[in-house]
Amino acid sequence: MMKVQPRVLTISVLMLSVFAAGASPSPSPPSVYRSLNSVKAHNAAAVSGTLDAIDYSAGTLVVRTAHGSQTVSVIPSTSIYAGSGYAALSDLRRGQSVEIAVYEVGGRLVAQTIRVKTP
């Protein structure tokens, strides 16, 4: 006679391990975000131009403007729009035209919103 293994127990253990994995802390935000927590923000303006460089891991963009290049930090609360919907930092590419609403924090420009301009 063949003994049947209880599959419910196996599934329960599997589900428990999935929940435990989901409970692990999220990855830490870019270092620029951590360093801005205790600094007072000031309104700046808008930065418009072409994306020259994107550092996805550091969360920074280099935008070529009519007045030179500007480095802009992107933080988790930055809203990114492309076309008629939302986009992610990973959707941005060199050469795209952007308009970025920024504020200054500790001498750095930080993006509040990024809009990708369509040609």
N, C-alpha and C positions, 0 to 999 in steps of 0.2 A: 504494500500500500504506500502511495506517494504522499508525503507530507506537504501541505501547502504553506508557503511562507506568508506571513501577514504583510500585505502591501501597504495597508493603511499606516502602519508604524514606519515603514520606509519613507513614505510620502511625508509624514509628519516630521521626521527627522530632516528630510530635505528642505521642507518649508521653513523649519526652524533655522537651519543654516542660512537660507536665503534672507530671512528677516534679520538675522544677526549680522550678515554682511551689509545689509541696507542700513543698519544702525551705526555703522562706522562713521567717523567724522568726515565731512566733505573736505576735498582738497583745499589747502589754504589759498587765499586770494593772492594776486600778484603783490610783490613787495611794495610797489608804489601805493597800493591801497592801504596796507598796514601802516605805512609811514605817514599817511594823511589823516589818520584818525584824530589826532590831538591838535591839528592846525586849523586856524580860522580861514574860511573861504571868503574870497572877494569876487564880485561880478567882474567879468572881463569883457568879452565881446563874442564875435564870431570869427572863425577861421575858415576861409574858402580857398579851395585849390585842388591840386591833384595829389593823390597818395603816391609818395616816392618810396616809402618803406613801411613795412608792418612787422612788428615783433610780437607774434601771437603769445609767446610764453611770458614776456614782460608786460604785455598789455599796453604797448605804445605804438603810435603812428607818427610818421614824419610826413608833413603836408607841405608841398611846394606851393607857395603863394606868390602874389605879385611883388611882395616885399621881402622875399627870402623864404627859407624853410622854418617850419615850426614843429616842435615835438609836442604831441598831445598824448596824455595818459588816458586809458580807457579803464573804467572800474566796473564792477558788477552792476551798479545801478544805471549805467549809461544805456540809453535807448538808441537802437540803431534801426533806421528805416531804409528800405530799398523798394522802389516801385510803390505798390499800394499796401505793403505789409511790413512786418518786422523782419529783421535780419540778425545775424550773429556776427561777432568779430571775425569768425572763421570764414564768413561770406565775403569779406572785404578783400580786394585785390589791388596790386600796384596798378597805377594808371587811371583808376576811377576818379571822377570828379566828386568832391564831397563838400558839404557845408556843415560845420561843426559849431554848435553853441558850447562855449567853454566858460569856465570860471577858473580863477587863479587860487591855488592853495600852496602855500609855502614856496612861492616862486615857480611853481609848475602849472602848466595849463592842463586842466582835467575836463574831459568831454562830458557834457550833460546829455546832449543828443547829437547823433550823427545822421545826416541825410545824404544818401547816395543820389547824385543827380543823374538822371537818365539823358542820354544824348538826343 
